[in-house]
Amino acid sequence: MKKWWILWAISIPIFLLSYINSIFLTSKIAYMSQSECKPMFIFTPQDVDYCSDIYPIDLFLISLKTNEVTYLWLLSGFYLVGFIVFLIVRKIWRKGD
């Protein structure tokens, strides 16, 4: 079980660094010209005045398309949450026995 805690502790900085890289650096779309950013919109209406008015879901989908580190962010986030849920379920299950 100790090796899983070590892996969990290692995944925290991986999660944080990949989050910063994928989401914050992808938000540079707010500073693009409208002719560059509007073709990337999926859910954001085309009649917005500024590229900074992009919906968060579009920002996330654009980061998935343009930045592969976003997949690492998702996987490490799922692992962090899943491991804690696994421990809680296992603790509850052992308590019932």
C-alpha positions as CSV (number, residue, x, y, z in Angstrom):
1,M,0.0,0.0,0.0
2,K,3.0,2.3,0.6
3,K,3.9,2.3,-3.1
4,W,0.4,3.6,-3.9
5,W,0.8,6.5,-1.5
6,I,4.2,7.4,-3.0
7,L,2.6,7.3,-6.5
8,W,-0.3,9.5,-5.2
9,A,2.2,12.0,-3.7
10,I,4.1,12.1,-7.0
11,S,1.0,12.7,-9.0
12,I,0.1,15.9,-7.1
13,P,3.0,18.0,-8.6
14,I,2.3,16.4,-12.0
15,F,-1.3,17.4,-11.7
16,L,-0.5,21.0,-10.7
17,L,2.2,21.6,-13.3
18,S,0.2,20.1,-16.1
19,Y,-2.9,22.1,-15.0
20,I,-0.9,25.3,-15.1
21,N,0.6,24.4,-18.5
22,S,-2.6,23.3,-20.2
23,I,-5.3,25.7,-18.8
24,F,-3.5,28.9,-18.0
25,L,-1.3,28.9,-21.0
26,T,-4.2,28.0,-23.3
27,S,-6.1,31.0,-22.0
28,K,-3.8,33.2,-24.1
29,I,-6.6,32.9,-26.7
30,A,-8.1,35.9,-24.9
31,Y,-5.4,38.0,-26.4
32,M,-5.7,36.8,-30.0
33,S,-7.3,38.8,-32.7
34,Q,-10.9,37.9,-33.5
35,S,-10.0,36.5,-36.9
36,E,-7.7,34.0,-35.2
37,C,-9.9,32.9,-32.3
38,K,-13.4,32.8,-33.7
39,P,-12.8,29.7,-35.9
40,M,-11.8,27.8,-32.8
41,F,-15.1,28.4,-31.0
42,I,-17.4,25.5,-30.6
43,F,-20.0,26.5,-28.1
44,T,-19.2,30.2,-27.8
45,P,-21.4,32.3,-30.2
46,Q,-19.6,33.8,-33.2
47,D,-21.0,37.3,-32.4
48,V,-19.0,37.9,-29.2
49,D,-17.2,41.2,-29.2
50,Y,-13.9,40.0,-27.6
51,C,-12.0,36.7,-27.6
52,S,-11.8,37.0,-23.9
53,D,-15.6,36.2,-23.7
54,I,-14.9,32.6,-24.6
55,Y,-16.9,30.0,-22.7
56,P,-14.8,27.8,-20.3
57,I,-15.9,24.6,-22.1
58,D,-14.5,26.0,-25.3
59,L,-11.3,26.9,-23.5
60,F,-11.1,23.3,-22.2
61,L,-11.8,21.7,-25.7
62,I,-9.3,24.0,-27.4
63,S,-6.7,23.0,-24.9
64,L,-7.4,19.3,-25.6
65,K,-6.9,19.9,-29.3
66,T,-3.8,22.0,-29.1
67,N,-2.0,20.9,-25.9
68,E,-1.4,17.2,-25.3
69,V,-0.4,17.9,-21.7
70,T,-4.1,18.4,-20.9
71,Y,-4.5,14.6,-21.1
72,L,-1.8,14.2,-18.5
73,W,-3.7,16.7,-16.3
74,L,-7.0,14.8,-16.7
75,L,-5.4,11.4,-16.0
76,S,-3.5,12.6,-12.9
77,G,-6.6,14.4,-11.6
78,F,-8.7,11.2,-12.0
79,Y,-6.0,9.2,-10.2
80,L,-5.9,11.7,-7.3
81,V,-9.6,11.7,-6.8
82,G,-10.1,8.0,-7.6
83,F,-7.4,6.9,-5.1
84,I,-9.1,8.9,-2.3
85,V,-12.5,7.5,-3.2
86,F,-11.0,4.0,-3.2
87,L,-9.6,4.5,0.3
88,I,-12.9,5.8,1.6
89,V,-14.9,2.9,0.1
90,R,-12.4,0.4,1.4
91,K,-12.5,1.9,4.9
92,I,-16.3,1.8,4.9
93,W,-16.3,-1.8,3.6
94,R,-13.9,-3.0,6.3
95,K,-15.9,-1.2,8.9
96,G,-19.0,-3.2,7.9
97,D,-17.2,-6.6,8.2
